[in-house]
Amino acid sequence: MMDRPWLRNPFSSIHAIALANLGELCSGLATMSMLQTLKGVKGIPIRVDCSYKKKSRGKITCKCSFKEQTLEQLKKLDDTMELKVDAEMRDKHDDLVATCAVTWSFKRKKA
């Protein structure tokens, strides 16, 4: 995410909610791309928990990843399951500025 004037708070750093939105977006992109390989499973975010480590300025990069066992768990899904997807946001110096843990609820689509 590029630093823009309209994303700034009164303390001249990127607003906390802008970072939370970035974390949720990144987790959503990662989750939806994973679900493309799992026909019959759908998911929705039910909780977003953010933690802010330092003031963020400049370009912010967000990354999410899944463990192979997560994909295997979802392949075997019978009913519902909740899963936390962690997003890390880093500045141009690769310093951790914020984290978001997005809890997703997954269930099988009805046939």
C-alpha positions, 0 to 999 in steps of 0.5 A: 500500500502506498502512503497517501495523504488521505491515509494519514492520521493526525500523528503523520503516520498511516491510520490504524484502520487503513492498516487493518483494512490492508491486513483483512484484504491480504488475508481475503486474497490468500484465502479466496485463492486457496478456496479456488482449489477446494470446490464445495467449501466457502468461507467468511471472515468473522473477526479481525484482531490487529496489533500495531508495533510502530508508526508506519510511513511510506510503502507498506507491504503485507504478506499472508501464507498458509501451511500445507496442513491447513489445505489438508484440513479444509479438504477433509472438512465435514461441518464447520471450522474456524481458522486464523489467517495471519497477515504481517505488514512491513515498511520499506526497511522490512520492519514489522509495523503491524499484524492482523489475525483474521479469523475465518469460518469455513463450511461445506456448501450445500449440494 
